């Protein structure tokens, strides 16, 4: 928690502005997301002021959460005379532990609140922008693969946090734990299984509807064009004047239809999806090993 999860979430929190700016810039350079200069100026002004308030609110709530966590832990350690407290007095190691708990709570709260704000920001951008998907874009996501990376980045944060679940399962195997600790592990596992997909899909949802609408427009336009050509061909079927050019036209329409039909409706490609599944599954599946070893009485570490 202190040496892996905390610095990882801290790094993600301090770099989210840079990553978000880069992702949006990539989509604009490719012409996938187009927004007028006037709308861009209004959005920039609104969200510059909004994020100033969001950051202050997140830091305030983070400090409050840190104080609550430290106070609850202090009362528990004193009452149970744990390793951090001896004879009703906290040890130096206990104070260091509470200091780390406080920092972790602050950073985690800031990251979670800013992530939620970024999702709202993306929704606002989509509402004022024109989405122009590129069916044959090399990223296999219609030109929106940089946006898909934002969701994958959030999943990495949850995965690193999930490592704590793995360690909790190991502790429950190595040591005798009470029902409260077992309930905590179960609740943490359920929470992880639900939050994992949500943090990945959350930043992508604002683009989902626009991508569907974009694909539908292309399919409707193609269908109208195909109807015109097919009506013309149908009129010549009876006279038997079908030429090689007509056959080539039919083949071109078939290929174009295939390209439009295969257009993605989520801003990520298969490779990004595989990375998400791997990152999401590893902590959850690995945590099953010590639990299964305990159930079946198999020696484990």
Secondary structure, 3 states (H helix, E strand, C coil): CCCCHHHHHHHHHHHHHHHHHHHHHHHHHCCCEECCHHHHHHHHHHHHHHHHHHHHHHHHHHHHHHHHHHHHHHHHHHHHCCCCEECCEECHHHHHHHHHHHHHHHHHHHHHHHHHHHHHHHHHHHHHCEECCCCCCCCCCCCCHHHHHHHHHHHHHHHHHHHHHHHHHHHHHHCCCCHHHHHHHHHHHHHHHHHHHHHHHHHHHHHHHHHHHHHHHHHHHHHHHHHHHHHHHHHHHCCCCCCHHHHHHHHHHHHHHHHHHCCCCCCCCHHHHHHHHHHHHHHHHHHHHHHHHHHCCCCCC
